[in-house]
Amino acid sequence: MKKLTPKNKRLVESINASREDIADLYYALMLYNLLMHFQDKIFKRPNDFIKWSRKEHKKLIKSIKSPYSQFRNNNQMNDFILYTTDGVQVPLRYVLRSAKGGDQDIDATNNLIRTYIDSFESDIVWDVFEKIAWDYHILK
């Protein structure tokens, strides 16, 4: 039996994950999508950023306190799937959109990533991230 996150700590009552875990999962997802974009590039590959992103992504996944088995990454969707307490699959984007304050969580995480991108002074990463963030946020 999976350990349940107390209801008052969950972002959405039916999802067994805290607001912090879901924000971290979104952060890891955005880094993952950036890494997948640059994986096959040969030229104009921001190697310092890629190295940092891989390390940060692994650290984030390990930091998630909710049972990890409820999270899946589907490469075709480029979205994490969370499971409700009843076992129903829900894409992360829908959880964030439906949750009170979910937009603020998305914006705060995107701003944090933008800050890191600025520290690498990489216009290439910035442009790709803006496209990924825009697509992720507006796709229904």
DSSP file with accessible surface (Angstrom, degrees, kcal/mol):
  #  RESIDUE AA STRUCTURE BP1 BP2  ACC     N-H-->O    O-->H-N    N-H-->O    O-->H-N    TCO  KAPPA ALPHA  PHI   PSI    X-CA   Y-CA   Z-CA
    1    1 A M              0   0  229      0, 0.0     2,-0.2     0, 0.0     3,-0.0   0.000 360.0 360.0 360.0 135.0    0.0    0.0    0.0
    2    2 A K        -     0   0  102      1,-0.1     2,-0.4    65,-0.0     0, 0.0  -0.495 360.0-112.5 -77.1 144.3    1.3    3.4   -0.9
    3    3 A K        -     0   0  176     -2,-0.2     2,-0.4     1,-0.0    -1,-0.1  -0.612  34.6-135.8 -74.2 130.1    1.9    6.0    1.8
    4    4 A L        -     0   0   87     -2,-0.4     3,-0.1    62,-0.1    12,-0.0  -0.712   7.8-126.3 -92.6 138.5   -0.6    8.8    1.3
    5    5 A T        -     0   0   20     -2,-0.4     5,-0.1     1,-0.1    12,-0.1  -0.628  44.9 -95.3 -73.3 134.8    0.4   12.5    1.6
    6    6 A P    >>  -     0   0   71      0, 0.0     3,-2.0     0, 0.0     4,-0.7  -0.252  32.1-121.1 -54.3 141.1   -1.9   14.2    4.1
    7    7 A K  G >4 S+     0   0  129      1,-0.3     3,-1.0     2,-0.2    -2,-0.1   0.847 110.8  58.3 -54.3 -38.9   -4.9   15.9    2.3
    8    8 A N  G 34 S+     0   0  139      1,-0.2    -1,-0.3    10,-0.0     5,-0.0   0.637 107.4  48.3 -71.2 -10.1   -4.0   19.3    3.7
    9    9 A K  G <4 S+     0   0  131     -3,-2.0    10,-1.2     4,-0.1    11,-0.2   0.503  90.4 100.8-102.8  -9.0   -0.6   19.1    2.1
   10   10 A R  B <<  -A   18   0A  31     -3,-1.0     8,-0.3    -4,-0.7     3,-0.2  -0.543  66.4-143.8 -78.6 145.8   -1.8   18.0   -1.4
   11   11 A L  S    S+     0   0   20      6,-1.5     2,-0.4     1,-0.3    89,-0.3   0.919  98.2  20.7 -69.9 -44.9   -2.0   20.5   -4.2
   12   12 A V  S >  S-     0   0   30      5,-0.5     3,-1.8     3,-0.3     5,-0.3  -0.997  84.3-132.2-124.7 131.1   -5.1   18.7   -5.5
   13   13 A E  T 3  S+     0   0  123     -2,-0.4    -1,-0.1     1,-0.3    -4,-0.1   0.843 104.7  48.8 -54.9 -37.8   -7.0   16.5   -3.0
   14   14 A S  T 3  S+     0   0   54     70,-0.1    71,-2.4     2,-0.1     2,-0.5   0.583  97.3  80.5 -83.3  -6.9   -7.3   13.5   -5.3
   15   15 A I  B <  S-B   84   0B   4     -3,-1.8     2,-2.4    69,-0.2    -3,-0.3  -0.887  78.3-136.8-103.1 125.2   -3.6   13.5   -6.3
   16   16 A N  S    S+     0   0    5     67,-0.9     2,-0.3    -2,-0.5    54,-0.1  -0.398  72.1  90.7 -80.9  65.7   -1.2   11.9   -3.8
   17   17 A A  S    S-     0   0    0     -2,-2.4    -6,-1.5    -5,-0.3    -5,-0.5  -0.969  71.2-119.4-157.6 144.9    1.5   14.6   -4.0
   18   18 A S  B  >  -A   10   0A  18     -2,-0.3     4,-2.4    -8,-0.3    -8,-0.2  -0.347  32.8-108.3 -79.9 165.3    2.2   17.8   -2.2
   19   19 A R  H  > S+     0   0   96    -10,-1.2     4,-2.7     1,-0.2     5,-0.2   0.914 122.0  52.3 -57.1 -42.2    2.4   21.2   -3.9
   20   20 A E  H  > S+     0   0  102    -11,-0.2     4,-2.7     1,-0.2    -1,-0.2   0.922 108.9  48.8 -62.8 -44.3    6.2   21.1   -3.5
   21   21 A D  H  > S+     0   0    2      2,-0.2     4,-2.4     1,-0.2    -1,-0.2   0.911 112.7  47.6 -62.5 -42.2    6.5   17.7   -5.1
   22   22 A I  H  X S+     0   0    0     -4,-2.4     4,-2.5     2,-0.2    -2,-0.2   0.916 111.9  49.6 -68.7 -38.9    4.3   18.8   -8.1
   23   23 A A  H  X S+     0   0   18     -4,-2.7     4,-2.4     2,-0.2    -2,-0.2   0.929 112.9  47.7 -63.6 -42.1    6.3   22.0   -8.5
   24   24 A D  H  X S+     0   0   35     -4,-2.7     4,-2.8     2,-0.2    -2,-0.2   0.885 110.4  52.3 -64.6 -38.0    9.6   20.0   -8.4
   25   25 A L  H  X S+     0   0    0     -4,-2.4     4,-2.5     2,-0.2    -2,-0.2   0.916 109.4  48.7 -64.9 -40.8    8.1   17.5  -10.9
   26   26 A Y  H  X S+     0   0    1     -4,-2.5     4,-2.5     2,-0.2    -2,-0.2   0.931 111.4  50.5 -63.4 -42.7    7.2   20.4  -13.2
   27   27 A Y  H  X S+     0   0   10     -4,-2.4     4,-2.2     1,-0.2    -2,-0.2   0.945 111.8  47.2 -59.8 -47.8   10.7   21.8  -12.8
   28   28 A A  H  X S+     0   0    0     -4,-2.8     4,-2.7     1,-0.2    -1,-0.2   0.896 110.5  53.6 -62.1 -39.1   12.2   18.3  -13.6
   29   29 A L  H  X S+     0   0    0     -4,-2.5     4,-2.7     2,-0.2    -2,-0.2   0.923 108.1  48.6 -61.6 -44.9    9.9   18.0  -16.6
   30   30 A M  H  X S+     0   0    0     -4,-2.5     4,-2.1     2,-0.2    -1,-0.2   0.913 113.2  47.4 -65.7 -40.6   11.0   21.3  -18.1
   31   31 A L  H  X S+     0   0    0     -4,-2.2     4,-2.8     2,-0.2    -1,-0.2   0.918 111.2  52.3 -64.3 -41.2   14.7   20.4  -17.7
   32   32 A Y  H  X S+     0   0   33     -4,-2.7     4,-2.6     1,-0.2    -2,-0.2   0.930 108.8  49.4 -59.2 -46.7   14.0   17.0  -19.2
   33   33 A N  H  X S+     0   0   13     -4,-2.7     4,-1.8     2,-0.2    -1,-0.2   0.890 111.3  49.4 -63.7 -37.5   12.3   18.6  -22.3
   34   34 A L  H  X S+     0   0    0     -4,-2.1     4,-2.0     2,-0.2    -2,-0.2   0.934 111.0  49.9 -64.3 -44.7   15.3   21.0  -22.7
   35   35 A L  H  X S+     0   0   15     -4,-2.8     4,-1.4     1,-0.2    -2,-0.2   0.908 109.1  51.5 -61.0 -41.8   17.7   18.1  -22.5
   36   36 A M  H  X S+     0   0   70     -4,-2.6     4,-0.5     1,-0.2    -1,-0.2   0.887 108.2  53.1 -64.0 -35.1   15.7   16.1  -25.0
   37   37 A H  H  < S+     0   0   76     -4,-1.8     3,-0.3     1,-0.2    -1,-0.2   0.924 116.8  36.5 -64.6 -43.8   15.9   19.1  -27.4
   38   38 A F  H >< S+     0   0    3     -4,-2.0     3,-1.0     1,-0.2    -1,-0.2   0.561  92.5  92.9 -88.2  -7.9   19.6   19.4  -27.2
   39   39 A Q  H 3< S+     0   0   89     -4,-1.4    -1,-0.2     1,-0.3    -2,-0.1   0.879  94.6  33.4 -54.5 -45.5   20.4   15.7  -27.0
   40   40 A D  T 3< S+     0   0  132     -4,-0.5    -1,-0.3    -3,-0.3     2,-0.2   0.425  92.4 113.0 -96.2   2.0   20.9   15.2  -30.7
   41   41 A K    <   +     0   0   93     -3,-1.0     3,-0.1     1,-0.2     4,-0.0  -0.479  36.8 179.1 -74.1 144.5   22.4   18.6  -31.5
   42   42 A I        +     0   0  138      1,-0.2     3,-0.5    -2,-0.2     2,-0.3   0.749  67.3  47.2-108.2 -46.4   26.0   18.7  -32.6
   43   43 A F  S    S+     0   0  169      1,-0.2    -1,-0.2     3,-0.0     0, 0.0  -0.656 115.5  16.1 -98.8 153.2   26.5   22.4  -33.2
   44   44 A K  S    S+     0   0  170     -2,-0.3    -1,-0.2     1,-0.2    -3,-0.1   0.885  81.8 160.8  54.1  42.3   25.5   25.2  -30.9
   45   45 A R        -     0   0   80     -3,-0.5     2,-2.1     1,-0.0    -1,-0.2  -0.843  40.6-138.7 -95.8 118.3   25.1   22.7  -28.1
   46   46 A P     >  +     0   0   19      0, 0.0     4,-2.6     0, 0.0     3,-0.2  -0.472  28.8 176.0 -79.0  80.3   25.2   24.4  -24.7
   47   47 A N  H  > S+     0   0   99     -2,-2.1     4,-2.6     1,-0.2     5,-0.2   0.842  73.4  52.0 -58.9 -39.9   27.3   21.8  -23.0
   48   48 A D  H  > S+     0   0  122      1,-0.2     4,-2.3     2,-0.2    -1,-0.2   0.924 113.0  45.8 -63.3 -42.7   27.7   23.6  -19.6
   49   49 A F  H  > S+     0   0    2     -3,-0.2     4,-3.1     2,-0.2    -2,-0.2   0.915 111.9  51.6 -66.1 -41.4   23.9   24.0  -19.4
   50   50 A I  H  X S+     0   0    5     -4,-2.6     4,-2.4     2,-0.2     5,-0.2   0.936 110.3  48.7 -61.6 -45.0   23.3   20.4  -20.4
   51   51 A K  H  X S+     0   0  162     -4,-2.6     4,-1.8     1,-0.2    -1,-0.2   0.937 114.5  45.2 -61.3 -46.7   25.7   19.1  -17.8
   52   52 A W  H  X S+     0   0   49     -4,-2.3     4,-2.8     1,-0.2     5,-0.2   0.926 111.9  52.7 -62.7 -43.8   24.0   21.3  -15.1
   53   53 A S  H  X S+     0   0    0     -4,-3.1     4,-2.9     1,-0.2    -2,-0.2   0.892 107.5  50.8 -61.6 -42.7   20.5   20.3  -16.2
   54   54 A R  H  X S+     0   0  114     -4,-2.4     4,-2.2     2,-0.2    -1,-0.2   0.932 113.5  44.9 -60.5 -46.3   21.2   16.5  -16.0
   55   55 A K  H  X S+     0   0  160     -4,-1.8     4,-2.1    -5,-0.2    -2,-0.2   0.931 115.5  46.9 -64.2 -45.0   22.6   16.9  -12.5
   56   56 A E  H  X S+     0   0   17     -4,-2.8     4,-2.5     1,-0.2    -2,-0.2   0.903 110.4  53.3 -64.3 -41.1   19.7   19.1  -11.4
   57   57 A H  H  X S+     0   0   35     -4,-2.9     4,-2.4    -5,-0.2     5,-0.2   0.939 109.9  46.8 -61.2 -48.2   17.1   16.8  -13.0
   58   58 A K  H  X S+     0   0  136     -4,-2.2     4,-2.1     1,-0.2    -1,-0.2   0.907 112.4  50.8 -60.6 -43.0   18.4   13.7  -11.2
   59   59 A K  H  X S+     0   0  123     -4,-2.1     4,-1.4     1,-0.2    -2,-0.2   0.915 110.3  49.5 -62.7 -42.4   18.5   15.7   -7.9
   60   60 A L  H  X S+     0   0   11     -4,-2.5     4,-0.8     2,-0.2     3,-0.3   0.927 109.4  50.3 -63.8 -46.6   14.9   16.9   -8.3
   61   61 A I  H >< S+     0   0   29     -4,-2.4     3,-0.8     1,-0.2    -1,-0.2   0.923 111.6  48.9 -59.9 -41.5   13.6   13.4   -9.1
   62   62 A K  H 3< S+     0   0  181     -4,-2.1    -1,-0.2     1,-0.2    -2,-0.2   0.793 106.2  58.8 -67.8 -26.2   15.3   12.0   -6.0
   63   63 A S  H 3< S+     0   0   45     -4,-1.4     2,-0.3    -3,-0.3    -1,-0.2   0.654  74.8 111.3 -80.1 -13.4   13.9   14.8   -3.8
   64   64 A I    <<  -     0   0   14     -3,-0.8     4,-0.2    -4,-0.8   -43,-0.0  -0.453  50.9-165.0 -68.6 122.5   10.2   14.1   -4.5
   65   65 A K        +     0   0  152     -2,-0.3    -1,-0.2     2,-0.1     3,-0.1   0.739  59.9  88.7 -83.9 -27.7    8.8   12.8   -1.3
   66   66 A S  S    S-     0   0    4      1,-0.2   -49,-0.1   -48,-0.1   -62,-0.1  -0.351 105.1 -72.7 -66.8 157.1    5.6   11.2   -2.6
   67   67 A P    >   -     0   0   33      0, 0.0     3,-1.7     0, 0.0     4,-0.2  -0.294  43.6-145.9 -54.8 120.1    5.8    7.6   -3.7
   68   68 A Y  G >  S+     0   0  118      1,-0.3     3,-2.6     2,-0.2    -2,-0.1   0.807  88.8  76.9 -62.3 -27.2    7.8    7.8   -6.9
   69   69 A S  G 3  S+     0   0   56      1,-0.3    -1,-0.3     3,-0.0   -67,-0.0   0.707  85.0  64.3 -61.3 -15.9    5.9    4.9   -8.4
   70   70 A Q  G <  S+     0   0    3     -3,-1.7     2,-0.4   -54,-0.1    -1,-0.3   0.610  91.1  79.1 -82.0  -9.0    3.0    7.2   -9.1
   71   71 A F    <   +     0   0    1     -3,-2.6     2,-0.3    -4,-0.2    11,-0.2  -0.831  54.8 172.7-103.8 136.7    5.0    9.3  -11.6
   72   72 A R  E     -C   81   0C 118      9,-1.4     9,-2.4    -2,-0.4     2,-0.6  -0.986  23.0-142.9-136.0 148.5    5.7    8.2  -15.1
   73   73 A N  E     -C   80   0C  49     -2,-0.3     2,-0.7     7,-0.2     7,-0.2  -0.954  10.9-162.4-113.9 120.8    7.3   10.1  -18.0
   74   74 A N  E >>> -C   79   0C  60      5,-1.5     4,-1.9    -2,-0.6     5,-0.9  -0.891   6.7-156.3-103.1 110.2    5.8    9.5  -21.4
   75   75 A N  T 345S+     0   0  103     -2,-0.7    -1,-0.1     1,-0.3     5,-0.0   0.792  90.8  56.1 -59.9 -29.9    8.3   10.6  -24.1
   76   76 A Q  T 345S+     0   0  181      1,-0.2    -1,-0.3    -3,-0.1    -2,-0.0   0.851 115.8  35.9 -72.1 -32.5    5.6   11.1  -26.7
   77   77 A M  T <45S-     0   0   76     -3,-0.8    -2,-0.2     2,-0.2    -1,-0.2   0.687  91.3-144.2 -89.5 -21.5    3.6   13.5  -24.5
   78   78 A N  T  <5 +     0   0   68     -4,-1.9     2,-0.3     1,-0.2    -3,-0.2   0.918  67.2 107.3  52.0  43.2    6.6   15.2  -22.9
   79   79 A D  E   <S-C   74   0C   0     -5,-0.9    -5,-1.5    13,-0.0     2,-0.3  -0.989  72.9-116.3-145.0 149.1    4.5   15.3  -19.8
   80   80 A F  E     -C   73   0C   3     -2,-0.3    12,-3.1    -7,-0.2     2,-0.5  -0.661  24.6-139.5 -86.1 147.9    4.5   13.5  -16.5
   81   81 A I  E     -CD  72  91C  11     -9,-2.4    -9,-1.4    -2,-0.3     2,-0.3  -0.926  17.1-167.1-107.4 126.6    1.5   11.4  -15.6
   82   82 A L  E     - D   0  90C   0      8,-3.2     8,-3.2    -2,-0.5     2,-0.4  -0.787  13.6-134.0-106.5 158.8    0.3   11.5  -12.0
   83   83 A Y  E     - D   0  89C  43     -2,-0.3   -67,-0.9     6,-0.2     6,-0.2  -0.934  12.5-131.0-116.5 136.2   -2.1    9.0  -10.6
   84   84 A T  B >   -B   15   0B  20      4,-2.5     3,-2.2    -2,-0.4   -69,-0.2  -0.250  38.6 -97.8 -71.3 171.0   -5.1    9.9   -8.4
   85   85 A T  T 3  S+     0   0   66    -71,-2.4    -1,-0.1     1,-0.3   -70,-0.1   0.732 129.2  54.6 -64.1 -17.2   -5.7    8.0   -5.2
   86   86 A D  T 3  S-     0   0  142    -72,-0.3    -1,-0.3     2,-0.1   -71,-0.1   0.341 124.0-104.4 -94.3   1.2   -8.1    5.9   -7.2
   87   87 A G    <   +     0   0   48     -3,-2.2     2,-0.3     1,-0.3    -2,-0.1   0.584  70.0 146.1  89.8  11.4   -5.5    5.0   -9.8
   88   88 A V        -     0   0   86      1,-0.0    -4,-2.5     2,-0.0     2,-0.3  -0.652  48.9-122.6 -83.7 135.3   -6.7    7.3  -12.6
   89   89 A Q  E     +D   83   0C 120     -2,-0.3    -6,-0.2    -6,-0.2    -1,-0.0  -0.615  32.4 177.7 -79.1 134.5   -3.9    8.8  -14.8
   90   90 A V  E     -D   82   0C  33     -8,-3.2    -8,-3.2    -2,-0.3     2,-0.0  -0.986  28.6-123.2-137.8 123.1   -3.8   12.6  -15.0
   91   91 A P  E >>  -D   81   0C  22      0, 0.0     4,-1.5     0, 0.0     3,-0.9  -0.382  24.4-121.1 -63.0 143.7   -1.1   14.6  -17.0
   92   92 A L  H 3> S+     0   0    0    -12,-3.1     4,-2.7     1,-0.2     5,-0.3   0.870 110.2  61.8 -52.9 -41.5    0.8   17.0  -14.9
   93   93 A R  H 3> S+     0   0   23    -13,-0.3     4,-2.0     1,-0.2    -1,-0.2   0.882 104.7  48.0 -57.9 -36.6   -0.3   20.0  -17.0
   94   94 A Y  H <> S+     0   0   99     -3,-0.9     4,-2.0     2,-0.2    -1,-0.2   0.869 109.7  52.1 -73.5 -35.3   -3.9   19.3  -16.1
   95   95 A V  H  X S+     0   0    2     -4,-1.5     4,-1.7     2,-0.2    -2,-0.2   0.953 112.5  45.4 -63.3 -47.3   -3.2   19.1  -12.5
   96   96 A L  H  < S+     0   0    1     -4,-2.7    -2,-0.2     1,-0.2    -1,-0.2   0.890 114.2  48.7 -64.9 -38.7   -1.3   22.4  -12.5
   97   97 A R  H  < S+     0   0   62     -4,-2.0    -1,-0.2    -5,-0.3    -2,-0.2   0.846 115.3  43.3 -68.8 -35.5   -4.1   24.1  -14.6
   98   98 A S  H  < S+     0   0   90     -4,-2.0    -1,-0.2    -5,-0.1    -2,-0.2   0.707  95.7  93.1 -85.7 -18.8   -6.9   22.9  -12.4
   99   99 A A  S >< S-     0   0   11     -4,-1.7     3,-2.2    -5,-0.2     4,-0.4  -0.482  87.0-106.3 -79.1 143.4   -5.2   23.5   -9.0
  100  100 A K  T 3  S+     0   0  189    -89,-0.3    -1,-0.1     1,-0.3    -2,-0.1  -0.511 110.8  11.5 -64.1 123.3   -5.8   26.8   -7.2
  101  101 A G  T 3> S+     0   0   22     -2,-0.3     4,-1.9    -4,-0.1    -1,-0.3   0.517  89.0 127.4  84.4   4.4   -2.5   28.7   -7.6
  102  102 A G  H <> S+     0   0    0     -3,-2.2     4,-2.4     1,-0.2     5,-0.2   0.890  70.9  53.9 -62.1 -39.2   -1.2   26.3  -10.3
  103  103 A D  H  > S+     0   0   78     -4,-0.4     4,-2.6     1,-0.2    -1,-0.2   0.892 107.9  50.5 -61.9 -39.1   -0.5   29.1  -12.7
  104  104 A Q  H  > S+     0   0  125      2,-0.2     4,-2.8     1,-0.2    -1,-0.2   0.882 108.9  51.9 -66.5 -36.0    1.6   30.8  -10.0
  105  105 A D  H  X S+     0   0   27     -4,-1.9     4,-2.3     2,-0.2    -2,-0.2   0.919 110.8  47.8 -64.4 -42.4    3.5   27.6   -9.5
  106  106 A I  H  X S+     0   0    2     -4,-2.4     4,-2.9     2,-0.2     5,-0.2   0.949 114.1  46.5 -61.7 -48.5    4.2   27.3  -13.2
  107  107 A D  H  X S+     0   0   82     -4,-2.6     4,-2.5     1,-0.2    -2,-0.2   0.910 112.0  50.2 -62.6 -42.7    5.3   31.0  -13.4
  108  108 A A  H  X S+     0   0   61     -4,-2.8     4,-2.0     2,-0.2    -1,-0.2   0.924 113.7  45.3 -63.4 -42.6    7.5   30.7  -10.3
  109  109 A T  H  X S+     0   0   14     -4,-2.3     4,-2.5     2,-0.2    -2,-0.2   0.927 112.4  50.8 -67.5 -43.7    9.2   27.6  -11.6
  110  110 A N  H  X S+     0   0    6     -4,-2.9     4,-2.7     1,-0.2    -2,-0.2   0.907 110.0  50.8 -60.6 -39.6    9.7   29.1  -15.1
  111  111 A N  H  X S+     0   0   87     -4,-2.5     4,-2.0     2,-0.2    -1,-0.2   0.890 108.6  51.9 -65.6 -37.4   11.2   32.2  -13.5
  112  112 A L  H  X S+     0   0   71     -4,-2.0     4,-1.9     2,-0.2    -2,-0.2   0.937 111.2  46.9 -63.1 -44.7   13.6   30.1  -11.5
  113  113 A I  H  X S+     0   0    0     -4,-2.5     4,-2.8     1,-0.2    -2,-0.2   0.915 109.4  54.1 -64.7 -41.2   14.7   28.2  -14.7
  114  114 A R  H  X S+     0   0   49     -4,-2.7     4,-2.6     1,-0.2    -1,-0.2   0.893 105.9  53.9 -59.0 -38.7   15.1   31.6  -16.5
  115  115 A T  H  X S+     0   0   89     -4,-2.0     4,-1.5     2,-0.2    -1,-0.2   0.922 110.6  45.6 -61.2 -45.0   17.4   32.7  -13.7
  116  116 A Y  H  X S+     0   0   78     -4,-1.9     4,-0.8     2,-0.2    -2,-0.2   0.909 110.8  52.9 -65.1 -41.4   19.6   29.6  -14.2
  117  117 A I  H >X>S+     0   0    1     -4,-2.8     3,-1.2     1,-0.2     5,-1.0   0.922 106.0  54.4 -60.1 -42.4   19.6   30.0  -18.0
  118  118 A D  H ><5S+     0   0   98     -4,-2.6     3,-1.2     1,-0.3    -1,-0.2   0.867 101.0  59.4 -58.8 -34.8   20.8   33.7  -17.5
  119  119 A S  H 3<5S+     0   0   81     -4,-1.5    -1,-0.3     1,-0.3    -2,-0.2   0.754 106.8  47.2 -68.9 -19.7   23.7   32.4  -15.4
  120  120 A F  H <<5S-     0   0   58     -3,-1.2    -1,-0.3    -4,-0.8    -2,-0.2   0.471 101.8-138.5 -95.5  -4.7   24.8   30.4  -18.4
  121  121 A E  T <<5 +     0   0  174     -3,-1.2     2,-0.6    -4,-0.5    -3,-0.2   0.903  47.4 152.8  48.2  53.2   24.4   33.3  -20.8
  122  122 A S     >< -     0   0   19     -5,-1.0     4,-2.2     1,-0.2    -1,-0.2  -0.893  31.7-178.7-121.0 104.2   22.8   31.1  -23.5
  123  123 A D  H  > S+     0   0  129     -2,-0.6     4,-2.6     2,-0.2     5,-0.2   0.830  87.5  58.8 -65.0 -32.6   20.4   32.7  -25.9
  124  124 A I  H  > S+     0   0   61      2,-0.2     4,-2.1     1,-0.2     5,-0.2   0.952 109.0  42.4 -62.4 -48.8   20.0   29.3  -27.5
  125  125 A V  H  > S+     0   0    0      1,-0.2     4,-3.1     2,-0.2     5,-0.2   0.924 113.2  54.2 -64.1 -43.1   18.7   27.7  -24.3
  126  126 A W  H  X S+     0   0   75     -4,-2.2     4,-2.5     1,-0.2    -2,-0.2   0.939 109.9  46.2 -56.2 -50.6   16.6   30.8  -23.5
  127  127 A D  H  X S+     0   0  104     -4,-2.6     4,-1.8     2,-0.2    -1,-0.2   0.910 114.9  46.4 -61.8 -43.4   14.8   30.6  -26.9
  128  128 A V  H  X S+     0   0   20     -4,-2.1     4,-2.6    -5,-0.2     5,-0.2   0.930 112.4  50.7 -66.1 -44.0   14.2   26.9  -26.7
  129  129 A F  H  X S+     0   0    0     -4,-3.1     4,-3.2     1,-0.2     5,-0.3   0.924 107.5  52.9 -61.2 -44.1   13.0   27.1  -23.1
  130  130 A E  H  X S+     0   0   60     -4,-2.5     4,-2.3    -5,-0.2    -1,-0.2   0.911 111.0  47.5 -59.6 -39.7   10.5   29.9  -23.9
  131  131 A K  H  X S+     0   0  127     -4,-1.8     4,-2.8     2,-0.2     5,-0.2   0.941 113.9  46.3 -66.9 -44.7    9.0   27.8  -26.7
  132  132 A I  H  X S+     0   0   28     -4,-2.6     4,-2.8     1,-0.2     5,-0.2   0.937 114.3  47.8 -63.2 -45.4    8.7   24.7  -24.5
  133  133 A A  H  X S+     0   0    4     -4,-3.2     4,-2.3    -5,-0.2     5,-0.2   0.916 113.5  48.0 -63.4 -41.7    7.2   26.7  -21.6
  134  134 A W  H  X S+     0   0  168     -4,-2.3     4,-2.2    -5,-0.3     5,-0.3   0.955 114.5  45.2 -63.8 -48.6    4.7   28.4  -24.0
  135  135 A D  H  X S+     0   0   49     -4,-2.8     4,-1.8     1,-0.2    -2,-0.2   0.905 114.2  49.1 -61.9 -42.5    3.7   25.1  -25.6
  136  136 A Y  H  < S+     0   0    6     -4,-2.8    -1,-0.2    -5,-0.2    -2,-0.2   0.919 114.3  44.8 -64.5 -43.0    3.4   23.3  -22.3
  137  137 A H  H  < S+     0   0   55     -4,-2.3    -2,-0.2    -5,-0.2    -1,-0.2   0.861 119.4  37.9 -74.2 -34.9    1.3   26.1  -20.7
  138  138 A I  H  < S+     0   0   70     -4,-2.2    -1,-0.2    -5,-0.2    -2,-0.2   0.700  87.6 103.4 -94.7 -18.1   -1.1   26.7  -23.5
  139  139 A L     <        0   0   87     -4,-1.8    -4,-0.0    -5,-0.3     0, 0.0  -0.432 360.0 360.0 -67.0 136.8   -1.7   23.2  -24.9
  140  140 A K              0   0  183     -2,-0.1    -1,-0.1   -46,-0.0    -2,-0.1  -0.695 360.0 360.0 -98.1 360.0   -5.0   21.8  -23.8
